[in-house]
Amino acid sequence: MQAFSRRNFLKTLAVATSTPLLISASLTTLQEDKGAFIDKLLPAPKLGGFSMDDHWVWDPSVIKGEDGRYHMFASAWSKKYGFGNWATNSQVVRAVSDRPEGPYHFVEVVLPARGRQFFDGLTTHNPRIVKADGYYVLYYFGNTYDHPQPAYDEDVWATGLAKEAWMNKRIGMAYSKSIKGPWIRADQPMLNPRKGKWDASITSNPSPVVLPDGSVYLLYKSSPFNYDPPLLLGAAKASSFKGPFERLSDNPIFSFHTKEKHDNDVEDPFVWWNGKEYELIMKDRFGHICGEEGGGIHAFSTDGVSWRLADQVKAYSKKILWDDGSTTIQANFERPFLLFENGKATHLFAATGSGSGPYQFDKTWNMVIPLKE
C-alpha cells in the first residue's frame, strides 16, 4: 500500500476527478428544476435576525418550539476575544422571537464548556436543530485541547492554539423533550475521522435531515490532512437520531476538483428532503461553480450520494437587498439555514458581519431573508 501522504492523496484525487465539475463520478438526469432558488429571496429586514453587542454571533439554526415561538440556536463567544477564537471559545446559545424574522433575543447558553475530558468539553459550535421521535435534537461540533483556554489578547491562529483545537473537531449531539431543555449530551462523537481516508482529520459542520421513516441523513465536512484545501463533504445515515451513523460512501460525495486545480471547495451545506429527493444549498468557497466567491449553489440527489447541480445553479449571493431599499455586498454570507413551516421553506438564515473584509469584522450577526411563497 502506498504511504498516506498529501502528494499521493492529491494525485489520486486528481486522477479520479480529472473531469471538471465531476460529481461523485456520475450525473443523475431527472425532471427539469423549477426556477432558480435565488429568485425566491425577498428583501432582508435590517432589524431582523440575532445579534449581541458584546459577543460574536454565527451559525443560525431556527425551529418553532412547543410554546409557539421561534427559537434560534447559534454560536457565540465574547468580543473580548478575536473573531478567530470561534475555534477555542465558542458556545452554543439559544435566542427567541415571536416572529421568524426576529429580532431574536438571547435567552441562555445551551451547550457550555463541560471539561476537557470530553470530546466537546471546551468548544461547541455550528448547531443544527431538528425534531425527531418527539425530541428536539441538536447536532453540532465540539472540541477539546490540552492547553489552557486562550487569554483575551492571544492570536490563537498565530500561536497555533486554534490549529490544535481545529484538528480535534468532532460532531456531537444533544436532545431534549422541551426546546428549553434540559439537554442530554452524547458522551461520544456521532462520527469519528478515519485514518488513511479522505476524512482523516476531523468531522464537523453537520447538516442533518430527518426522513419520513425517522432515519437521519447527515452531511459532514472533513479533509485528508488539515484546514488547507481540499475541504470535502461526506454522507452518513442512521436509523435513529442517536446513531450509530454509517457512511453511505467510502469517498467524498462532491468532487469538484480537477487535475489542475484543487481549490473548488464547497462547505456549509443545508440539506432537506423535498418529498421526492434530497435537495441542498451550500457555499461555493472560491466561486468556480456559481460564479461568485462565497456565493451559494443548489443541488439535488435521489440517494444522497450522487448529486446533480440545479439547472440554475446559483442559490444566493453576498449582495443583499434590504427592506429599506439599500443594497450591500457582505464580506461573508455563511452557514445557510432554511426554516420550514407546513412543509415549505419560508426563511433563509445566514451568518454575516460588517468590517474591513472577509473575517475582518467589527460586528457579526445572524441575518434572515424571507422567501416567496
C-alpha positions in Angstrom: 0.0 0.0 0.0 1.3 3.5 -0.8 2.2 5.7 2.1 -0.6 8.1 3.0 0.8 11.4 2.1 -0.5 14.7 0.8 1.2 14.2 -2.6 -0.2 10.7 -3.1 -3.7 11.7 -2.0 -3.9 14.7 -4.2 -2.5 12.7 -7.1 -5.2 10.0 -6.6 -7.9 12.6 -6.2 -6.8 14.5 -9.4 -6.9 11.3 -11.5 -10.3 10.4 -10.1 -11.7 13.8 -10.7 -10.0 14.9 -13.9 -13.3 16.0 -15.5 -14.3 19.5 -14.4 -17.2 19.7 -12.1 -17.5 15.9 -11.7 -20.0 15.0 -9.0 -19.5 11.5 -7.4 -18.4 10.1 -10.8 -21.9 10.4 -12.4 -24.6 12.9 -13.0 -28.3 11.9 -12.5 -30.8 13.2 -15.0 -34.2 14.0 -13.6 -37.0 16.4 -14.4 -36.1 20.0 -15.1 -35.6 22.1 -12.0 -38.4 24.6 -11.4 -36.8 28.1 -11.3 -33.8 29.5 -9.6 -33.6 29.3 -5.8 -32.1 32.8 -5.7 -35.3 34.2 -7.3 -37.2 33.2 -4.2 -35.3 35.7 -2.0 -37.2 38.8 -0.7 -35.6 41.9 0.8 -33.9 41.2 4.2 -35.2 43.1 7.3 -32.4 45.3 8.6 -33.8 44.9 12.2 -34.3 41.1 11.9 -32.1 38.2 12.9 -29.9 37.9 16.0 -27.0 40.0 17.3 -25.3 40.6 20.6 -23.3 43.8 21.3 -20.7 42.0 23.4 -20.4 38.8 21.5 -19.5 37.5 18.1 -22.6 35.6 16.7 -22.6 32.9 14.0 -24.3 29.8 12.8 -28.1 30.3 12.8 -30.5 27.4 13.2 -34.2 28.0 13.9 -37.2 25.9 14.9 -40.7 26.7 16.2 -41.0 25.5 19.8 -43.8 23.9 21.7 -44.5 27.4 23.0 -45.3 28.7 19.5 -42.3 31.0 19.5 -39.2 30.8 17.2 -36.0 29.6 18.8 -32.6 30.3 17.2 -29.6 28.2 18.2 -26.4 29.9 17.4 -22.7 30.0 18.1 -21.5 32.9 20.3 -18.2 33.9 22.0 -17.1 37.0 23.8 -15.8 40.0 21.9 -13.1 40.2 24.4 -11.5 37.6 22.2 -10.9 38.0 18.5 -13.3 36.5 15.9 -10.8 33.7 15.3 -11.4 32.4 18.8 -14.5 30.6 17.5 -12.2 27.6 17.4 -11.4 27.7 21.1 -14.1 29.7 22.9 -17.4 29.3 21.2 -20.6 28.1 22.9 -24.0 27.2 21.5 -26.7 29.6 22.7 -30.4 30.0 22.3 -32.3 33.2 21.4 -36.1 33.7 21.0 -38.5 35.7 18.9 -42.3 35.8 18.4 -41.7 36.2 14.6 -39.4 34.1 12.3 -37.8 37.3 11.1 -36.9 38.4 14.6 -35.3 40.3 16.2 -34.2 37.4 18.4 -33.2 38.0 22.0 -30.6 36.0 23.9 -32.0 33.5 26.5 -29.3 31.1 27.6 -26.1 29.2 26.9 -27.3 25.7 25.8 -24.0 23.8 25.5 -21.4 25.3 27.9 -17.9 24.1 28.4 -18.1 20.8 30.4 -14.4 19.9 30.9 -11.5 19.0 28.7 -12.0 15.3 29.3 -15.0 15.4 26.9 -14.6 15.5 23.2 -16.7 18.6 23.2 -15.5 19.9 26.5 -14.2 23.3 25.7 -15.9 24.4 22.5 -19.3 23.9 20.9 -20.1 25.4 17.5 -22.1 25.0 14.3 -25.5 24.0 15.8 -28.3 22.4 13.7 -31.7 21.8 15.3 -34.2 19.3 14.1 -37.2 17.4 15.6 -37.1 13.6 15.7 -39.0 10.9 17.5 -40.7 13.5 19.8 -37.4 15.2 20.8 -35.7 18.4 19.8 -32.3 17.2 18.6 -29.2 19.4 18.3 -26.3 18.4 16.2 -23.1 20.5 16.4 -19.4 20.1 16.5 -17.3 20.3 19.7 -13.6 20.1 20.6 -11.2 19.9 23.4 -7.5 20.6 23.7 -4.6 20.3 26.1 -3.6 23.9 26.5 -5.4 26.4 28.8 -8.2 28.4 27.2 -6.6 31.4 25.4 -6.1 34.7 27.1 -8.1 37.7 25.7 -5.1 39.2 23.7 -3.8 35.9 22.2 -3.9 35.5 18.4 -4.9 31.8 18.5 -4.2 31.2 14.9 -0.7 32.8 15.1 0.2 30.8 18.2 -1.1 27.5 16.9 -3.7 27.1 19.7 -6.6 27.3 17.2 -5.0 24.8 14.9 -4.8 22.2 17.6 -8.4 22.8 18.5 -9.4 22.7 14.9 -7.9 19.2 14.4 -10.0 18.0 17.4 -13.4 18.9 15.9 -15.9 16.1 16.2 -19.7 16.0 15.5 -21.8 15.8 18.7 -25.5 15.5 19.5 -27.8 16.7 22.3 -31.5 16.1 22.7 -34.4 17.3 24.9 -38.2 16.8 25.2 -38.5 20.6 25.6 -37.0 23.4 23.5 -36.0 24.9 26.8 -34.0 21.8 27.9 -32.6 20.2 29.9 -30.3 18.8 27.1 -28.8 15.4 27.3 -25.4 15.4 25.6 -23.9 12.3 24.0 -20.5 11.4 25.6 -19.1 10.1 22.3 -18.9 11.7 18.9 -21.5 10.8 16.3 -18.8 10.3 13.7 -15.0 10.0 14.1 -12.3 10.6 11.5 -10.9 7.6 9.6 -7.2 7.1 9.5 -5.9 6.8 5.9 -9.2 8.0 4.4 -10.3 11.3 2.8 -11.9 12.2 6.2 -8.8 11.5 8.3 -8.6 14.9 10.0 -12.0 15.9 11.5 -15.7 15.6 11.4 -17.6 18.9 11.5 -20.3 21.2 10.0 -23.2 18.7 10.5 -26.2 19.1 8.3 -29.0 16.6 9.3 -32.3 15.8 7.7 -34.9 13.6 9.4 -36.6 11.4 6.8 -40.2 10.2 6.9 -39.3 6.9 8.4 -37.5 8.5 11.3 -34.0 7.8 10.0 -31.5 10.6 9.8 -29.3 11.5 6.8 -26.2 13.6 7.8 -23.8 15.5 5.7 -20.5 16.4 7.3 -17.2 18.2 6.4 -13.7 16.8 6.6 -10.3 16.8 4.8 -7.5 14.3 4.5 -4.9 16.4 6.3 -6.0 19.7 8.0 -7.7 23.1 7.4 -6.0 23.5 4.0 -7.9 22.7 0.8 -9.4 20.4 -0.2 -12.3 20.6 2.2 -14.7 17.8 1.3 -18.2 16.5 2.2 -19.3 13.1 3.2 -22.7 11.5 3.8 -23.8 9.1 6.6 -27.1 7.7 7.8 -28.6 6.2 11.0 -31.9 4.6 11.8 -32.3 6.8 14.8 -31.2 10.3 15.7 -28.9 8.8 18.4 -27.0 6.8 15.8 -24.9 4.9 15.1 -24.1 6.6 11.8 -22.7 4.6 8.9 -21.1 6.2 5.8 -23.0 5.9 2.6 -19.9 6.1 0.5 -16.2 5.5 1.1 -15.5 8.6 -0.9 -16.5 12.3 -0.6 -19.9 12.9 -2.2 -18.8 16.1 -4.0 -15.6 16.2 -6.0 -15.4 19.5 -7.8 -11.6 19.2 -8.2 -9.7 19.0 -11.4 -6.2 17.8 -12.2 -5.1 21.3 -12.5 -7.0 22.9 -9.6 -7.7 21.8 -6.1 -9.5 24.8 -4.6 -13.0 24.2 -6.0 -14.2 23.6 -2.4 -17.7 23.7 -1.1 -18.8 23.8 2.5 -21.7 24.7 4.8 -24.4 22.5 3.3 -28.0 22.8 4.3 -29.9 19.6 3.2 -33.6 18.7 3.2 -36.0 16.1 1.8 -38.4 17.7 -0.6 -40.8 14.7 -0.7 -39.2 13.0 -3.7 -35.4 13.5 -3.3 -32.7 15.3 -1.4 -32.1 19.0 -2.0 -29.4 21.3 -0.7 -27.9 24.7 -0.8 -24.3 25.4 0.2 -21.4 27.8 0.0 -19.1 27.9 -3.1 -15.9 28.8 -1.4 -14.0 30.1 -4.4 -16.8 30.8 -6.8 -15.7 28.4 -9.5 -19.2 26.7 -9.6 -21.8 29.5 -9.2 -19.6 32.4 -10.4 -19.3 34.3 -7.1 -16.7 33.6 -4.4 -18.7 32.8 -1.3 -22.0 32.6 -3.1 -24.3 29.7 -2.9 -25.1 26.7 -5.1 -28.2 24.5 -5.4 -28.1 20.7 -6.0 -30.3 17.6 -6.0 -29.9 13.9 -5.3 -32.1 10.8 -5.3 -29.9 8.7 -3.0 -27.8 11.3 -1.1 -24.6 10.2 -2.7 -24.8 11.0 -6.4 -25.7 14.7 -6.8 -26.6 16.9 -9.7 -26.3 20.7 -9.9 -29.5 22.6 -10.4 -30.1 23.9 -14.0 -29.9 27.4 -12.5 -27.1 26.7 -10.0 -26.8 29.9 -8.1 -28.7 29.8 -4.8 -27.8 33.0 -3.1 -25.4 35.9 -3.2 -23.3 38.1 -0.9 -25.1 41.0 -2.4 -28.1 41.8 -0.2 -31.2 43.8 -0.9 -32.5 45.2 2.4 -36.1 46.1 3.3 -35.2 49.9 3.2 -34.2 49.6 -0.5 -30.5 49.7 0.1 -28.0 47.1 -1.1 -24.7 45.9 0.4 -22.1 43.3 -0.6 -21.4 41.4 2.6 -17.9 40.2 3.1 -19.3 36.8 4.3 -22.6 35.0 3.9 -22.2 31.6 5.6 -23.9 28.6 7.2 -27.2 29.0 5.3 -30.2 27.5 7.1 -33.8 27.2 5.9 -36.8 27.4 8.2 -39.6 25.1 7.0 -43.3 25.6 8.1 -46.0 23.3 6.8 -43.5 21.6 4.5 -42.4 24.8 2.8 -39.2 26.8 3.1 -40.2 30.3 4.4 -37.0 32.0 5.5 -33.3 31.7 4.7 -30.9 32.5 7.6 -27.1 33.1 7.3 -24.2 34.3 9.4 -22.7 37.6 8.2 -20.8 40.6 9.5 -19.6 44.1 8.9 -15.9 45.2 8.8 -12.9 45.7 6.5 -13.1 42.4 4.7 -13.7 38.6 4.9 -13.4 37.6 8.6 -12.2 41.1 9.5 -15.2 42.0 11.4 -16.2 44.8 13.8 -19.6 43.1 14.3 -21.2 39.8 13.3 -24.9 38.7 13.4 -27.3 36.1 12.0 -29.4 37.6 9.3 -32.7 36.4 7.8 -34.2 36.7 4.3 -37.9 35.9 3.8 -38.8 33.7 0.8 -41.6 34.0 -1.7 -44.4 31.5 -1.3 
